[in-house]
Amino acid sequence: MADCADIANIAIENNLSSRLACRVNYQQASLLECEFCGEMIPEQRRKLGGVTRCMNCQVAFEQGLK
Ligand SMILES: [Zn+2]
């Protein structure tokens, strides 16, 4: 995997969205398990960064159910 900072430096002149995407990845570590139900959070979802809930709990949270 290429270093995110290098990608950002390459893209800095012409692609703002690449820099923003890199920042999100490093923002915060994701949890391995959902903080609500303890379900494993899929790796694809954890890669987003700062993920603390499984998909089901995230949807429920956003709908105000939890
Ligand atoms: Zn959950």
N, CA, C, O and the ligand as a Tripos MOL2 file, in Angstrom:
@<TRIPOS>MOLECULE
protein
  265   263    67     0     0
PROTEIN
NO_CHARGES

@<TRIPOS>ATOM
      1 N           0.8440   -1.1980    0.0000 N.3       1 MET1
      2 CA          0.0000    0.0000    0.0000 C.3       1 MET1
      3 C           0.8800    1.2490    0.0000 C.2       1 MET1
      4 O           1.8080    1.3570    0.8010 O.2       1 MET1
      5 N           0.5960    2.1650   -0.8740 N.am      2 ALA2
      6 CA          1.3700    3.4050   -0.9610 C.3       2 ALA2
      7 C           1.1490    4.2470    0.2890 C.2       2 ALA2
      8 O           0.0860    4.2080    0.9090 O.2       2 ALA2
      9 N           2.1700    5.0040    0.6400 N.am      3 ASP3
     10 CA          2.0440    5.8830    1.7920 C.3       3 ASP3
     11 C           1.0710    7.0080    1.4810 C.2       3 ASP3
     12 O           1.1590    7.6580    0.4390 O.2       3 ASP3
     13 N           0.1490    7.2220    2.3970 N.am      4 CYS4
     14 CA         -0.9160    8.1770    2.1390 C.3       4 CYS4
     15 C          -0.3800    9.5990    1.9930 C.2       4 CYS4
     16 O          -0.9070   10.3790    1.2000 O.2       4 CYS4
     17 N           0.6570    9.9400    2.7450 N.am      5 ALA5
     18 CA          1.2180   11.2870    2.6680 C.3       5 ALA5
     19 C           1.8360   11.5300    1.3020 C.2       5 ALA5
     20 O           1.7280   12.6280    0.7550 O.2       5 ALA5
     21 N           2.4860   10.5110    0.7490 N.am      6 ASP6
     22 CA          3.0640   10.6470   -0.5900 C.3       6 ASP6
     23 C           1.9750   10.8890   -1.6190 C.2       6 ASP6
     24 O           2.1070   11.7490   -2.4890 O.2       6 ASP6
     25 N           0.9090   10.1310   -1.5130 N.am      7 ILE7
     26 CA         -0.2090   10.3160   -2.4320 C.3       7 ILE7
     27 C          -0.7540   11.7340   -2.3000 C.2       7 ILE7
     28 O          -1.0690   12.3810   -3.2990 O.2       7 ILE7
     29 N          -0.8610   12.2040   -1.0820 N.am      8 ALA8
     30 CA         -1.3820   13.5510   -0.8520 C.3       8 ALA8
     31 C          -0.4610   14.5910   -1.4680 C.2       8 ALA8
     32 O          -0.9300   15.5640   -2.0580 O.2       8 ALA8
     33 N           0.8570   14.3910   -1.3350 N.am      9 ASN9
     34 CA          1.7940   15.3490   -1.9100 C.3       9 ASN9
     35 C           1.6920   15.3870   -3.4230 C.2       9 ASN9
     36 O           1.7530   16.4520   -4.0370 O.2       9 ASN9
     37 N           1.5380   14.2200   -4.0110 N.am     10 ILE10
     38 CA          1.3950   14.1550   -5.4660 C.3      10 ILE10
     39 C           0.1090   14.8440   -5.8960 C.2      10 ILE10
     40 O           0.0670   15.5370   -6.9120 O.2      10 ILE10
     41 N          -0.9140   14.6460   -5.1240 N.am     11 ALA11
     42 CA         -2.2350   15.1190   -5.5300 C.3      11 ALA11
     43 C          -2.5230   16.5430   -5.0660 C.2      11 ALA11
     44 O          -3.5420   17.1270   -5.4360 O.2      11 ALA11
     45 N          -1.6300   17.0960   -4.2620 N.am     12 ILE12
     46 CA         -1.9450   18.3470   -3.5570 C.3      12 ILE12
     47 C          -2.2740   19.4810   -4.5230 C.2      12 ILE12
     48 O          -3.0980   20.3430   -4.2180 O.2      12 ILE12
     49 N          -1.6290   19.4780   -5.6880 N.am     13 GLU13
     50 CA         -1.8390   20.5720   -6.6350 C.3      13 GLU13
     51 C          -3.1790   20.4800   -7.3420 C.2      13 GLU13
     52 O          -3.8180   21.4940   -7.6240 O.2      13 GLU13
     53 N          -3.5960   19.2540   -7.6240 N.am     14 ASN14
     54 CA         -4.7030   19.1180   -8.5640 C.3      14 ASN14
     55 C          -5.8820   18.3050   -8.0590 C.2      14 ASN14
     56 O          -6.8580   18.1370   -8.7910 O.2      14 ASN14
     57 N          -5.8270   17.7940   -6.8290 N.am     15 ASN15
     58 CA         -6.9370   16.9450   -6.4010 C.3      15 ASN15
     59 C          -7.1820   17.0720   -4.8990 C.2      15 ASN15
     60 O          -6.6260   16.3140   -4.1040 O.2      15 ASN15
     61 N          -7.9930   18.0090   -4.5330 N.am     16 LEU16
     62 CA         -8.2770   18.2530   -3.1150 C.3      16 LEU16
     63 C          -8.9400   17.0510   -2.4610 C.2      16 LEU16
     64 O          -8.6770   16.7580   -1.2940 O.2      16 LEU16
     65 N          -9.7860   16.3610   -3.1880 N.am     17 SER17
     66 CA        -10.5380   15.2650   -2.5920 C.3      17 SER17
     67 C          -9.6260   14.1240   -2.1440 C.2      17 SER17
     68 O          -9.9350   13.4330   -1.1730 O.2      17 SER17
     69 N          -8.5010   13.9180   -2.8430 N.am     18 SER18
     70 CA         -7.5600   12.8760   -2.4260 C.3      18 SER18
     71 C          -6.9770   13.1930   -1.0560 C.2      18 SER18
     72 O          -6.8450   12.3040   -0.2150 O.2      18 SER18
     73 N          -6.6360   14.4310   -0.8340 N.am     19 ARG19
     74 CA         -6.1030   14.8240    0.4750 C.3      19 ARG19
     75 C          -7.1290   14.6040    1.5680 C.2      19 ARG19
     76 O          -6.8060   14.1010    2.6440 O.2      19 ARG19
     77 N          -8.3520   14.9780    1.2920 N.am     20 LEU20
     78 CA         -9.4020   14.8210    2.2920 C.3      20 LEU20
     79 C          -9.6350   13.3490    2.5970 C.2      20 LEU20
     80 O          -9.8500   12.9810    3.7520 O.2      20 LEU20
     81 N          -9.5940   12.4980    1.5650 N.am     21 ALA21
     82 CA         -9.7860   11.0620    1.7690 C.3      21 ALA21
     83 C          -8.6960   10.5070    2.6540 C.2      21 ALA21
     84 O          -8.9810    9.6750    3.5150 O.2      21 ALA21
     85 N          -7.4460   10.9370    2.4780 N.am     22 CYS22
     86 CA         -6.3370   10.4660    3.3060 C.3      22 CYS22
     87 C          -6.5270   10.9060    4.7540 C.2      22 CYS22
     88 O          -6.2680   10.1400    5.6830 O.2      22 CYS22
     89 N          -6.9740   12.1230    4.9350 N.am     23 ARG23
     90 CA         -7.1690   12.6210    6.3000 C.3      23 ARG23
     91 C          -8.2030   11.7990    7.0400 C.2      23 ARG23
     92 O          -8.0380   11.5290    8.2290 O.2      23 ARG23
     93 N          -9.2500   11.4000    6.3700 N.am     24 VAL24
     94 CA        -10.2900   10.6010    7.0170 C.3      24 VAL24
     95 C          -9.7130    9.2760    7.4870 C.2      24 VAL24
     96 O         -10.0280    8.8160    8.5840 O.2      24 VAL24
     97 N          -8.8650    8.6570    6.6600 N.am     25 ASN25
     98 CA         -8.2970    7.3620    7.0090 C.3      25 ASN25
     99 C          -7.4710    7.4180    8.2900 C.2      25 ASN25
    100 O          -7.4380    6.4550    9.0550 O.2      25 ASN25
    101 N          -6.8110    8.5400    8.5200 N.am     26 TYR26
    102 CA         -5.9160    8.6330    9.6770 C.3      26 TYR26
    103 C          -6.5610    9.3350   10.8670 C.2      26 TYR26
    104 O          -5.9420    9.5030   11.9180 O.2      26 TYR26
    105 N          -7.7730    9.7280   10.6900 N.am     27 GLN27
    106 CA         -8.4460   10.5370   11.7070 C.3      27 GLN27
    107 C          -8.4690    9.8360   13.0610 C.2      27 GLN27
    108 O          -8.0850   10.4180   14.0760 O.2      27 GLN27
    109 N          -8.9180    8.5960   13.0710 N.am     28 GLN28
    110 CA         -9.1150    7.9050   14.3390 C.3      28 GLN28
    111 C          -9.1930    6.4080   14.0550 C.2      28 GLN28
    112 O          -9.7120    5.9940   13.0180 O.2      28 GLN28
    113 N          -8.6790    5.6040   14.9710 N.am     29 ALA29
    114 CA         -8.7510    4.1590   14.7740 C.3      29 ALA29
    115 C         -10.1870    3.6770   14.9390 C.2      29 ALA29
    116 O         -10.9420    4.2010   15.7580 O.2      29 ALA29
    117 N         -10.5450    2.6870   14.1600 N.am     30 SER30
    118 CA        -11.8670    2.0900   14.2970 C.3      30 SER30
    119 C         -11.8210    0.9670   15.3260 C.2      30 SER30
    120 O         -10.7670    0.3770   15.5650 O.2      30 SER30
    121 N         -12.9680    0.6750   15.9340 N.am     31 LEU31
    122 CA        -13.0620   -0.4450   16.8540 C.3      31 LEU31
    123 C         -13.1910   -1.7470   16.0740 C.2      31 LEU31
    124 O         -13.7050   -1.7650   14.9550 O.2      31 LEU31
    125 N         -12.7150   -2.8430   16.6810 N.am     32 LEU32
    126 CA        -12.8760   -4.1560   16.0520 C.3      32 LEU32
    127 C         -14.3020   -4.6500   16.1790 C.2      32 LEU32
    128 O         -14.8140   -5.3590   15.3130 O.2      32 LEU32
    129 N         -14.9400   -4.2560   17.2900 N.am     33 GLU33
    130 CA        -16.2990   -4.7210   17.5540 C.3      33 GLU33
    131 C         -17.2180   -3.5300   17.7970 C.2      33 GLU33
    132 O         -16.7810   -2.4880   18.2860 O.2      33 GLU33
    133 N         -18.4650   -3.6870   17.4610 N.am     34 CYS34
    134 CA        -19.4720   -2.6570   17.6740 C.3      34 CYS34
    135 C         -19.6000   -2.3300   19.1640 C.2      34 CYS34
    136 O         -19.6670   -3.2320   19.9990 O.2      34 CYS34
    137 N         -19.6320   -1.0430   19.4890 N.am     35 GLU35
    138 CA        -19.7000   -0.6460   20.8990 C.3      35 GLU35
    139 C         -21.0750   -0.9200   21.4920 C.2      35 GLU35
    140 O         -21.2260   -0.9200   22.7130 O.2      35 GLU35
    141 N         -22.0660   -1.1500   20.6620 N.am     36 PHE36
    142 CA        -23.4190   -1.4050   21.1620 C.3      36 PHE36
    143 C         -23.7040   -2.8870   21.3220 C.2      36 PHE36
    144 O         -24.1110   -3.3290   22.3960 O.2      36 PHE36
    145 N         -23.4940   -3.6640   20.2540 N.am     37 CYS37
    146 CA        -23.9220   -5.0630   20.2820 C.3      37 CYS37
    147 C         -22.7500   -6.0420   20.3100 C.2      37 CYS37
    148 O         -22.9650   -7.2400   20.5000 O.2      37 CYS37
    149 N         -21.5160   -5.5670   20.1260 N.am     38 GLY38
    150 CA        -20.3570   -6.4460   20.1940 C.3      38 GLY38
    151 C         -20.1110   -7.2520   18.9300 C.2      38 GLY38
    152 O         -19.2110   -8.0900   18.8990 O.2      38 GLY38
    153 N         -20.8880   -7.0150   17.8990 N.am     39 GLU39
    154 CA        -20.6560   -7.6750   16.6110 C.3      39 GLU39
    155 C         -19.3360   -7.2110   16.0220 C.2      39 GLU39
    156 O         -18.9450   -6.0550   16.1840 O.2      39 GLU39
    157 N         -18.6490   -8.1250   15.3350 N.am     40 MET40
    158 CA        -17.4480   -7.7360   14.6190 C.3      40 MET40
    159 C         -17.8060   -6.7230   13.5330 C.2      40 MET40
    160 O         -18.7750   -6.9070   12.7970 O.2      40 MET40
    161 N         -17.0250   -5.6680   13.4410 N.am     41 ILE41
    162 CA        -17.2150   -4.6920   12.3700 C.3      41 ILE41
    163 C         -16.3700   -5.1330   11.1840 C.2      41 ILE41
    164 O         -15.1640   -5.3300   11.3340 O.2      41 ILE41
    165 N         -16.9720   -5.2930   10.0110 N.am     42 PRO42
    166 CA        -16.2240   -5.7570    8.8340 C.3      42 PRO42
    167 C         -15.0360   -4.8520    8.5330 C.2      42 PRO42
    168 O         -15.0990   -3.6370    8.7220 O.2      42 PRO42
    169 N         -13.9340   -5.4740    8.0540 N.am     43 GLU43
    170 CA        -12.7140   -4.7120    7.7990 C.3      43 GLU43
    171 C         -12.9610   -3.5690    6.8230 C.2      43 GLU43
    172 O         -12.4220   -2.4750    6.9890 O.2      43 GLU43
    173 N         -13.7710   -3.8250    5.8130 N.am     44 GLN44
    174 CA        -14.0660   -2.7850    4.8240 C.3      44 GLN44
    175 C         -14.6440   -1.5490    5.4880 C.2      44 GLN44
    176 O         -14.3440   -0.4190    5.1030 O.2      44 GLN44
    177 N         -15.4780   -1.7820    6.4890 N.am     45 ARG45
    178 CA        -16.1140   -0.6660    7.1820 C.3      45 ARG45
    179 C         -15.1190    0.0150    8.1200 C.2      45 ARG45
    180 O         -15.1110    1.2400    8.2450 O.2      45 ARG45
    181 N         -14.2710   -0.7960    8.7860 N.am     46 ARG46
    182 CA        -13.2830   -0.2290    9.7120 C.3      46 ARG46
    183 C         -12.2860    0.6690    8.9980 C.2      46 ARG46
    184 O         -11.7630    1.6180    9.5820 O.2      46 ARG46
    185 N         -12.0250    0.3640    7.7290 N.am     47 LYS47
    186 CA        -11.0670    1.1660    6.9580 C.3      47 LYS47
    187 C         -11.5020    2.6200    6.8310 C.2      47 LYS47
    188 O         -10.6760    3.4940    6.5640 O.2      47 LYS47
    189 N         -12.7660    2.8800    7.0170 N.am     48 LEU48
    190 CA        -13.2580    4.2540    6.9170 C.3      48 LEU48
    191 C         -12.6070    5.1270    7.9750 C.2      48 LEU48
    192 O         -12.4130    6.3240    7.7610 O.2      48 LEU48
    193 N         -12.2690    4.5390    9.1150 N.am     49 GLY49
    194 CA        -11.6520    5.2830   10.2100 C.3      49 GLY49
    195 C         -12.6980    5.8140   11.1670 C.2      49 GLY49
    196 O         -13.7240    6.3530   10.7520 O.2      49 GLY49
    197 N         -12.4250    5.6530   12.4670 N.am     50 GLY50
    198 CA        -13.3210    6.2040   13.4710 C.3      50 GLY50
    199 C         -14.6490    5.4830   13.5740 C.2      50 GLY50
    200 O         -15.6120    6.0350   14.1050 O.2      50 GLY50
    201 N         -14.7170    4.2450   13.0690 N.am     51 VAL51
    202 CA        -15.9650    3.4920   13.1010 C.3      51 VAL51
    203 C         -16.1000    2.8110   14.4650 C.2      51 VAL51
    204 O         -15.1850    2.1100   14.8970 O.2      51 VAL51
    205 N         -17.2240    3.0100   15.1400 N.am     52 THR52
    206 CA        -17.4300    2.4110   16.4560 C.3      52 THR52
    207 C         -18.6740    1.5320   16.5090 C.2      52 THR52
    208 O         -18.9510    0.9160   17.5380 O.2      52 THR52
    209 N         -19.4240    1.4670   15.4170 N.am     53 ARG53
    210 CA        -20.6630    0.6960   15.4150 C.3      53 ARG53
    211 C         -20.7350   -0.1700   14.1620 C.2      53 ARG53
    212 O         -20.1880    0.1860   13.1180 O.2      53 ARG53
    213 N         -21.4110   -1.3020   14.2730 N.am     54 CYS54
    214 CA        -21.6850   -2.1040   13.0920 C.3      54 CYS54
    215 C         -22.7280   -1.3910   12.2410 C.2      54 CYS54
    216 O         -23.3280   -0.4020   12.6640 O.2      54 CYS54
    217 N         -22.9280   -1.9020   11.0560 N.am     55 MET55
    218 CA        -23.8420   -1.2420   10.1310 C.3      55 MET55
    219 C         -25.2400   -1.1200   10.7210 C.2      55 MET55
    220 O         -25.8630   -0.0620   10.6350 O.2      55 MET55
    221 N         -25.7340   -2.2040   11.3220 N.am     56 ASN56
    222 CA        -27.0920   -2.1940   11.8720 C.3      56 ASN56
    223 C         -27.2480   -1.1390   12.9540 C.2      56 ASN56
    224 O         -28.2250   -0.3900   12.9660 O.2      56 ASN56
    225 N         -26.2740   -1.0850   13.8690 N.am     57 CYS57
    226 CA        -26.3590   -0.1340   14.9790 C.3      57 CYS57
    227 C         -26.1740    1.2960   14.4770 C.2      57 CYS57
    228 O         -26.7770    2.2270   15.0110 O.2      57 CYS57
    229 N         -25.3380    1.4710   13.4460 N.am     58 GLN58
    230 CA        -25.1690    2.8130   12.8860 C.3      58 GLN58
    231 C         -26.4840    3.3200   12.3050 C.2      58 GLN58
    232 O         -26.8680    4.4700   12.5180 O.2      58 GLN58
    233 N         -27.1640    2.4550   11.5760 N.am     59 VAL59
    234 CA        -28.4520    2.8310   10.9840 C.3      59 VAL59
    235 C         -29.4460    3.1470   12.0920 C.2      59 VAL59
    236 O         -30.1520    4.1540   12.0270 O.2      59 VAL59
    237 N         -29.5040    2.2910   13.1080 N.am     60 ALA60
    238 CA        -30.4330    2.5020   14.2120 C.3      60 ALA60
    239 C         -30.1090    3.8030   14.9380 C.2      60 ALA60
    240 O         -31.0060    4.5590   15.3120 O.2      60 ALA60
    241 N         -28.8080    4.0540   15.1340 N.am     61 PHE61
    242 CA        -28.3820    5.2700   15.8150 C.3      61 PHE61
    243 C         -28.8210    6.5080   15.0430 C.2      61 PHE61
    244 O         -29.3370    7.4690   15.6140 O.2      61 PHE61
    245 N         -28.6020    6.4600   13.7220 N.am     62 GLU62
    246 CA        -28.9490    7.6040   12.8880 C.3      62 GLU62
    247 C         -30.4590    7.8290   12.8480 C.2      62 GLU62
    248 O         -30.9210    8.9440   12.6080 O.2      62 GLU62
    249 N         -31.2140    6.7750   13.0820 N.am     63 GLN63
    250 CA        -32.6730    6.9000   13.0900 C.3      63 GLN63
    251 C         -33.1930    7.2400   14.4870 C.2      63 GLN63
    252 O         -34.3990    7.3830   14.6900 O.2      63 GLN63
    253 N         -32.2700    7.3700   15.4530 N.am     64 GLY64
    254 CA        -32.6570    7.7740   16.7900 C.3      64 GLY64
    255 C         -33.2340    6.6680   17.6310 C.2      64 GLY64
    256 O         -33.9430    6.9410   18.6000 O.2      64 GLY64
    257 N         -32.9510    5.4110   17.2890 N.am     65 LEU65
    258 CA        -33.5150    4.2850   18.0330 C.3      65 LEU65
    259 C         -32.6320    3.8630   19.2030 C.2      65 LEU65
    260 O         -33.0860    3.1420   20.0920 O.2      65 LEU65
    261 N         -31.3530    4.3140   19.2110 N.am     66 LYS66
    262 CA        -30.4590    3.9300   20.2930 C.3      66 LYS66
    263 C         -29.8210    5.1690   20.9220 C.2      66 LYS66
    264 O         -29.0310    5.0480   21.8580 O.2      66 LYS66
    265 ZN        -23.8610   -3.2820   16.5310 Zn       67 ZN67
@<TRIPOS>BOND
     1     1     2 1
     2     2     3 1
     3     3     4 2
     4     3     5 am
     5     5     6 1
     6     6     7 1
     7     7     8 2
     8     7     9 am
     9     9    10 1
    10    10    11 1
    11    11    12 2
    12    11    13 am
    13    13    14 1
    14    14    15 1
    15    15    16 2
    16    15    17 am
    17    17    18 1
    18    18    19 1
    19    19    20 2
    20    19    21 am
    21    21    22 1
    22    22    23 1
    23    23    24 2
    24    23    25 am
    25    25    26 1
    26    26    27 1
    27    27    28 2
    28    27    29 am
    29    29    30 1
    30    30    31 1
    31    31    32 2
    32    31    33 am
    33    33    34 1
    34    34    35 1
    35    35    36 2
    36    35    37 am
    37    37    38 1
    38    38    39 1
    39    39    40 2
    40    39    41 am
    41    41    42 1
    42    42    43 1
    43    43    44 2
    44    43    45 am
    45    45    46 1
    46    46    47 1
    47    47    48 2
    48    47    49 am
    49    49    50 1
    50    50    51 1
    51    51    52 2
    52    51    53 am
    53    53    54 1
    54    54    55 1
    55    55    56 2
    56    55    57 am
    57    57    58 1
    58    58    59 1
    59    59    60 2
    60    59    61 am
    61    61    62 1
    62    62    63 1
    63    63    64 2
    64    63    65 am
    65    65    66 1
    66    66    67 1
    67    67    68 2
    68    67    69 am
    69    69    70 1
    70    70    71 1
    71    71    72 2
    72    71    73 am
    73    73    74 1
    74    74    75 1
    75    75    76 2
    76    75    77 am
    77    77    78 1
    78    78    79 1
    79    79    80 2
    80    79    81 am
    81    81    82 1
    82    82    83 1
    83    83    84 2
    84    83    85 am
    85    85    86 1
    86    86    87 1
    87    87    88 2
    88    87    89 am
    89    89    90 1
    90    90    91 1
    91    91    92 2
    92    91    93 am
    93    93    94 1
    94    94    95 1
    95    95    96 2
    96    95    97 am
    97    97    98 1
    98    98    99 1
    99    99   100 2
   100    99   101 am
   101   101   102 1
   102   102   103 1
   103   103   104 2
   104   103   105 am
   105   105   106 1
   106   106   107 1
   107   107   108 2
   108   107   109 am
   109   109   110 1
   110   110   111 1
   111   111   112 2
   112   111   113 am
   113   113   114 1
   114   114   115 1
   115   115   116 2
   116   115   117 am
   117   117   118 1
   118   118   119 1
   119   119   120 2
   120   119   121 am
   121   121   122 1
   122   122   123 1
   123   123   124 2
   124   123   125 am
   125   125   126 1
   126   126   127 1
   127   127   128 2
   128   127   129 am
   129   129   130 1
   130   130   131 1
   131   131   132 2
   132   131   133 am
   133   133   134 1
   134   134   135 1
   135   135   136 2
   136   135   137 am
   137   137   138 1
   138   138   139 1
   139   139   140 2
   140   139   141 am
   141   141   142 1
   142   142   143 1
   143   143   144 2
   144   143   145 am
   145   145   146 1
   146   146   147 1
   147   147   148 2
   148   147   149 am
   149   149   150 1
   150   150   151 1
   151   151   152 2
   152   151   153 am
   153   153   154 1
   154   154   155 1
   155   155   156 2
   156   155   157 am
   157   157   158 1
   158   158   159 1
   159   159   160 2
   160   159   161 am
   161   161   162 1
   162   162   163 1
   163   163   164 2
   164   163   165 am
   165   165   166 1
   166   166   167 1
   167   167   168 2
   168   167   169 am
   169   169   170 1
   170   170   171 1
   171   171   172 2
   172   171   173 am
   173   173   174 1
   174   174   175 1
   175   175   176 2
   176   175   177 am
   177   177   178 1
   178   178   179 1
   179   179   180 2
   180   179   181 am
   181   181   182 1
   182   182   183 1
   183   183   184 2
   184   183   185 am
   185   185   186 1
   186   186   187 1
   187   187   188 2
   188   187   189 am
   189   189   190 1
   190   190   191 1
   191   191   192 2
   192   191   193 am
   193   193   194 1
   194   194   195 1
   195   195   196 2
   196   195   197 am
   197   197   198 1
   198   198   199 1
   199   199   200 2
   200   199   201 am
   201   201   202 1
   202   202   203 1
   203   203   204 2
   204   203   205 am
   205   205   206 1
   206   206   207 1
   207   207   208 2
   208   207   209 am
   209   209   210 1
   210   210   211 1
   211   211   212 2
   212   211   213 am
   213   213   214 1
   214   214   215 1
   215   215   216 2
   216   215   217 am
   217   217   218 1
   218   218   219 1
   219   219   220 2
   220   219   221 am
   221   221   222 1
   222   222   223 1
   223   223   224 2
   224   223   225 am
   225   225   226 1
   226   226   227 1
   227   227   228 2
   228   227   229 am
   229   229   230 1
   230   230   231 1
   231   231   232 2
   232   231   233 am
   233   233   234 1
   234   234   235 1
   235   235   236 2
   236   235   237 am
   237   237   238 1
   238   238   239 1
   239   239   240 2
   240   239   241 am
   241   241   242 1
   242   242   243 1
   243   243   244 2
   244   243   245 am
   245   245   246 1
   246   246   247 1
   247   247   248 2
   248   247   249 am
   249   249   250 1
   250   250   251 1
   251   251   252 2
   252   251   253 am
   253   253   254 1
   254   254   255 1
   255   255   256 2
   256   255   257 am
   257   257   258 1
   258   258   259 1
   259   259   260 2
   260   259   261 am
   261   261   262 1
   262   262   263 1
   263   263   264 2
@<TRIPOS>SUBSTRUCTURE
     1 MET1         2 RESIDUE 1 A MET
     2 ALA2         6 RESIDUE 1 A ALA
     3 ASP3        10 RESIDUE 1 A ASP
     4 CYS4        14 RESIDUE 1 A CYS
     5 ALA5        18 RESIDUE 1 A ALA
     6 ASP6        22 RESIDUE 1 A ASP
     7 ILE7        26 RESIDUE 1 A ILE
     8 ALA8        30 RESIDUE 1 A ALA
     9 ASN9        34 RESIDUE 1 A ASN
    10 ILE10       38 RESIDUE 1 A ILE
    11 ALA11       42 RESIDUE 1 A ALA
    12 ILE12       46 RESIDUE 1 A ILE
    13 GLU13       50 RESIDUE 1 A GLU
    14 ASN14       54 RESIDUE 1 A ASN
    15 ASN15       58 RESIDUE 1 A ASN
    16 LEU16       62 RESIDUE 1 A LEU
    17 SER17       66 RESIDUE 1 A SER
    18 SER18       70 RESIDUE 1 A SER
    19 ARG19       74 RESIDUE 1 A ARG
    20 LEU20       78 RESIDUE 1 A LEU
    21 ALA21       82 RESIDUE 1 A ALA
    22 CYS22       86 RESIDUE 1 A CYS
    23 ARG23       90 RESIDUE 1 A ARG
    24 VAL24       94 RESIDUE 1 A VAL
    25 ASN25       98 RESIDUE 1 A ASN
    26 TYR26      102 RESIDUE 1 A TYR
    27 GLN27      106 RESIDUE 1 A GLN
    28 GLN28      110 RESIDUE 1 A GLN
    29 ALA29      114 RESIDUE 1 A ALA
    30 SER30      118 RESIDUE 1 A SER
    31 LEU31      122 RESIDUE 1 A LEU
    32 LEU32      126 RESIDUE 1 A LEU
    33 GLU33      130 RESIDUE 1 A GLU
    34 CYS34      134 RESIDUE 1 A CYS
    35 GLU35      138 RESIDUE 1 A GLU
    36 PHE36      142 RESIDUE 1 A PHE
    37 CYS37      146 RESIDUE 1 A CYS
    38 GLY38      150 RESIDUE 1 A GLY
    39 GLU39      154 RESIDUE 1 A GLU
    40 MET40      158 RESIDUE 1 A MET
    41 ILE41      162 RESIDUE 1 A ILE
    42 PRO42      166 RESIDUE 1 A PRO
    43 GLU43      170 RESIDUE 1 A GLU
    44 GLN44      174 RESIDUE 1 A GLN
    45 ARG45      178 RESIDUE 1 A ARG
    46 ARG46      182 RESIDUE 1 A ARG
    47 LYS47      186 RESIDUE 1 A LYS
    48 LEU48      190 RESIDUE 1 A LEU
    49 GLY49      194 RESIDUE 1 A GLY
    50 GLY50      198 RESIDUE 1 A GLY
    51 VAL51      202 RESIDUE 1 A VAL
    52 THR52      206 RESIDUE 1 A THR
    53 ARG53      210 RESIDUE 1 A ARG
    54 CYS54      214 RESIDUE 1 A CYS
    55 MET55      218 RESIDUE 1 A MET
    56 ASN56      222 RESIDUE 1 A ASN
    57 CYS57      226 RESIDUE 1 A CYS
    58 GLN58      230 RESIDUE 1 A GLN
    59 VAL59      234 RESIDUE 1 A VAL
    60 ALA60      238 RESIDUE 1 A ALA
    61 PHE61      242 RESIDUE 1 A PHE
    62 GLU62      246 RESIDUE 1 A GLU
    63 GLN63      250 RESIDUE 1 A GLN
    64 GLY64      254 RESIDUE 1 A GLY
    65 LEU65      258 RESIDUE 1 A LEU
    66 LYS66      262 RESIDUE 1 A LYS
    67 ZN67       265 GROUP 0 **** ****
